[in-house]
Amino acid sequence: MRKFKILALALVIGTTSLFATNAENLADGKKEIRTQIESLVQAADFKVERDVTVNITFTFSSDGEIVVLKVDCKDCKVLDFLRKNLNYKKIENPGVANKLYTIPLKLKAT
């Protein structure tokens, strides 16, 4: 019976913490950041031989600059291109400083 009470208490605490954050605002902010990052990538003239989906992990500095931490890609040219065009670039509405963001980005062949 004691284990059941502890399990019930853990379940209640776990579900209340799920509803504590406002998911709508987080999703909208991430979409806005994604569109601004897409505009930075589209502004550069880089040709990709085939369609590539890349996961970019980044954060924002205290100055609002993008700091690229990890690019999930095996193609060195794409990796260098994304780091060069995104690292230390400022966007209009940056996210929270020192928070990790991971955004999938699809580069289409031209």
C-alpha positions in Angstrom: 0.0 0.0 0.0 2.9 2.4 0.8 4.4 1.8 -2.7 1.0 2.7 -4.3 0.8 6.0 -2.4 4.3 6.9 -3.4 3.6 6.0 -7.0 0.4 8.0 -7.0 2.2 11.0 -5.5 5.0 10.8 -8.2 2.3 10.6 -10.9 0.5 13.7 -9.6 3.8 15.7 -9.4 4.9 14.5 -12.8 1.6 15.5 -14.5 1.4 18.9 -12.9 4.9 19.8 -14.1 3.8 19.0 -17.6 1.1 21.7 -17.5 3.3 24.3 -15.8 4.9 25.5 -19.1 3.1 27.3 -21.8 3.8 25.2 -24.8 2.2 27.5 -27.3 4.6 30.4 -26.6 7.6 28.0 -26.8 6.5 26.6 -30.2 5.9 30.1 -31.7 9.2 31.4 -30.5 11.0 28.4 -32.0 9.2 28.8 -35.3 10.2 32.4 -35.5 13.8 31.5 -34.8 13.7 28.8 -37.4 12.3 31.2 -40.1 15.1 33.7 -39.3 17.7 31.0 -39.5 16.3 29.8 -42.9 16.5 33.3 -44.2 20.2 33.5 -43.2 20.9 30.2 -45.0 18.9 31.1 -48.1 20.7 34.5 -48.5 24.0 32.7 -49.1 24.7 31.1 -52.5 25.6 27.5 -51.8 24.7 24.7 -54.1 23.9 21.3 -52.7 24.2 18.2 -54.9 21.3 16.3 -53.2 18.7 16.9 -50.6 20.1 16.9 -47.1 18.4 17.1 -43.7 20.6 18.5 -41.0 20.0 18.9 -37.3 21.6 22.1 -35.9 22.2 22.4 -32.2 22.9 26.0 -31.1 22.5 28.5 -28.3 22.4 32.3 -28.1 25.1 34.4 -26.4 24.3 37.2 -24.0 24.6 39.6 -27.0 21.9 37.7 -28.9 24.3 36.0 -31.4 23.8 32.5 -32.6 26.5 30.1 -31.3 26.5 26.9 -33.3 27.4 23.9 -31.1 26.8 20.9 -33.3 25.8 20.2 -36.9 24.6 16.7 -37.6 25.9 16.2 -41.1 28.5 14.0 -42.7 29.2 16.4 -45.7 32.1 18.7 -44.7 31.1 21.3 -47.2 27.6 21.6 -45.7 29.0 21.6 -42.2 31.5 24.5 -43.0 28.8 26.4 -44.9 26.3 26.3 -42.0 28.9 27.2 -39.4 30.2 30.1 -41.5 26.8 31.5 -42.3 25.2 31.0 -38.8 27.9 31.3 -36.2 27.9 34.7 -34.4 25.1 36.1 -36.6 22.5 38.2 -34.9 18.8 37.8 -35.5 15.9 40.1 -34.7 14.3 38.1 -31.9 16.9 35.7 -30.3 15.8 33.1 -27.9 16.9 32.7 -24.3 20.7 33.0 -23.7 22.5 29.7 -22.9 19.5 27.5 -23.7 20.1 24.7 -26.2 18.0 24.7 -29.3 17.9 21.9 -31.9 16.3 22.7 -35.2 16.0 20.3 -38.2 16.9 22.1 -41.5 16.4 20.7 -44.9 18.7 21.8 -47.7 17.3 21.1 -51.2 19.4 20.3 -54.2 19.6 23.0 -56.8 
